Each structure stands twice: as C-alpha cells, then as structure tokens.
Amino acid sequence: MSHVPHDLAAEFPGQAGRIQALKHADDRFADLVERYHVVNRALHRMEERIEPVSEETERASRLERLHLKDEIARALAAVTA
C-alpha cells in the first residue's frame, strides 16, 4: 500500500482550476472538498501510523474518502457536460 497523500490535484490532474472555481460557486461542492481533505489527512496519518487505529476504522475511512472522491468526480463531470 502506498502511503502517499491523495490530494485532489493528484486525483484530478489538470482540473485544479475547475475545482477552485466550483468551490467558490457551489457551497455543497466546497463542503465535499473540505470533507475530502479532512478524511484524507486523517487517513494519511493512520496509514503512516502517526495515529494508529483498528483496521476496521482505517478501511471505513478509505471507503469514505472513495465515496467523497466519487461525488466530487460526478460534480466535475456535470460542470463539463
């Protein structure tokens, strides 16, 4: 398992400008991005064993991050459609 942070710029290459614009235009999207960052930072700390947790907690956090990333991807796709 790679312990590289999954920031949105890496997850959605070339879309940083679109993410910023949508964050300013859509409060719901801004909330999704903020929640993603919070979960992502916490998960990175778990993976690095800075804040050890159970495997179940780490797995649940991964699923939450994936769910948020999917929602962000849908929102970005809707803007380009």
N, C-alpha and C positions, 0 to 999 in steps of 0.2 A: 504494500500500500504506500503510495506517495503521500508525503506529509507537506505538500506544497499548498499554500492557501489558494482557495478557488475564488479569487476576486472576480467581479463581474467583467472587468476589462479583459481578463484572460478567458472567461467563459463565453463572452460575446465579442470576439475580436472585430475591430473596425466599427463598433456600434457605440462607443463611449459618448459621442456627441448626441446621438439619438436617445441614449439612456438619460443623459443630463437634461435634455430638452423635455422629455416626457416626465421626469421627476418634477420639473418646475410647473408643468401644465396640468398634472394629474396627481391629486393628493393620495389617491388609492395606490397608484404606482409608486409614489415616493415612500409610502408606508411599506410596500412589498420590498423595495430595495433596502430600506433601513432594517427590516426584519431579517432579510437575507444576510446583511452584513453582521448583524448581532449573532445569528446562528452560525455563520461561517467562522467568525472569530472564536466563538466558544468551541466549536468543533475542532478547529486547528489546535487550540490549547489542549483539548482532550487527546488528540492524535499524538501530540508531542509529549504527552504525559506530564504536562505542566499542571494540569488539573485532572488527575486520574478519576475515571468514573467506570461504572459497570459497562460491559459490552452491550447490554440492552440499551442503556442510555445513549451510548455512542451511536449505535445503529439507529435509534429513534431520531437523533439529531441529523444523521446523514439523510434519512428519509424526509425530514422536514426541510432540509436545505434543497433536496431534489425537487420537492413539491413547490417551493418558492421559486426555484430556477425555472420550472415549467411554467408557472404563472407569469413570470417576467418574460419568458420567451413568447408566450401567447400574446401578451400585451404589445411587445415589439413587433410581432408579425401583423397584428391588427392595424398598427400605425402604417405599415408599409403596404397593406392591402388596399 
